[in-house]
Amino acid sequence: MSKQMTLLIDLDRCNGCQACTVACKVENNVISGVFWNRVHRMGPVGKFPDKLEMFYFPMQCMHCENPTCVVVCPTKATYETEDGIVLVDSDLCIGCEYCIWACPYDARTLNPETKTVEKCMMCTHLLEKNELPMCVYTCTGGARHCGDINDPNSEISQVLAKNEGRQFKIHPELTNKPSVIYLLPRKGAETLCKSISRS
Amino acid sequence: MQVHIALLISTVCQRLGLGLFIFSVLANQFMGVILPIDIIAVISLGLLGFGGLASAFHLGKPTRFFNAFSNFKSHLTQEALVTPFLGIALLVCILDGFLFDLGNGAVMMHWVTVALSLLFLITTGLVYQLSARPAWDTGLVLIIFMLTAAQVGSISTMVAAYVFTSSVSVSLTVVTILMFVLSMFAQYLYIQRLKTLEYGVAVNVISKPYNVTFITWLIFGVLTVAISLIFVAMQWQGAMVLTAFGAIASVIGIFAWTVLFFKTAIKVKMFPMYDVDLNLYF
């Protein structure tokens, strides 16, 4: 099975501190107003104490296994590496924004200065040095994990194995096949759990 | 995702220009009208060129335009590949009779240009048929793109017929009304479908921020065009002015429709099971 580098994010451990958001911007020199990674808040919805739901939701490129952005890009600026990471070659990008429309996760932004499209590149420059992406390294809650999900011995696979039954993906019904895996919060996301038939 | 005015101008110009050419050739062949295809081709090429320029200027890096010919799987690349062939075909139609004489081959050339125009419109329509956008994840996108081109193309062909021959055949009027009805029906279906979209992104076009463009489309694209065509069909006096009025209203209507079309696709939702959307607090 080919390598599939991806992220695993435990929503139970995310405390919404935004350290990953800041770390990503600093590490990758992401300009003001552009975010490759950011933490959203879902809720609060419902009534305290029994039916109150709220959780934090970190969002970045889902590094899809079948990325539509790669198919639609007319310049081949967006491409998938052998490790399954989706990258953008800004030297080829013409800034047509077609990939932005084709991304169901709104993970891409047009850089207003360079006029080319940008997004999370999973800190490939750090991965090449066997280091972790900066968002994973900085995560204060230990919510983020990164590695080859197809390698059963990788840390990410072991975390996933320990949390069997809690994993879910965003819009798995789409043909994109997102690779990023989330672990459901144990509490505060009852509607979400119910909708995907998890207790 | 933003609504780009340059893209709106581009797609409206393309539909108007190519729709006019296609229906002029059809009218000449089957509807008892004799239109000067060379002059029609000048208008079509002008609109295609203007639309192309507008499209190029919406790019972040217009100077890298030629990179767009790289990915044959992309509908944008396919559109870019068809464009020069279509431009050359229209140019041949223009120059036929001036620089050279194609003789009997002229009709064949017209049909080749019609085929390329259809190919261009299909590839452009497919650009917007994206599964990532629930509002656009339907075959109606391509159908509406083609039918709006047919609607504006047929009514502008009627204007051309009045200008060049001072009359319009019954068959051209009937075809124009038919294209209008079909186009309206497809657009109505699209609006109905928006109400039932899953993923928590259902759209009611009567509510904000869609209502202004929807009402604009309703006034110009539906009512004004319908009234114009009814009077033209009744052979009312001043039919030429009425048809021109209808054609202008049709262009405004398609412009408004395209704005609405873009607006309805902007919203995506990660957790459709919740009524509220994700909060961005940083």
Interface residues (C-beta under 8 A of the other chain):
Chain A: Q18 T21 R38 V39 H40 R41 M42 G43 V45 E53 F57 M59 T68 V71 V72 C73 P74 T75 K76 A77 L92 C93 I94 G95 C96 E97 Y98 I100 W101 A102 C103 P104 Y105 D106 L110 T114 K115 T116 V117 I170 H171 L174 T175 N176 T191 L192 K194 S195
Chain B: M1 Q2 H4 H58 L59 G60 K61 P62 R64 F65 N67 A68 F69 S70 N71 K73 S74 H75 L76 T77 A80 V127 Y128 L130 S131 A132 R133 Y199 A265 V268 M270 F271 M273 Y274 D275 V276 L278 N279 L280 Y281 F282
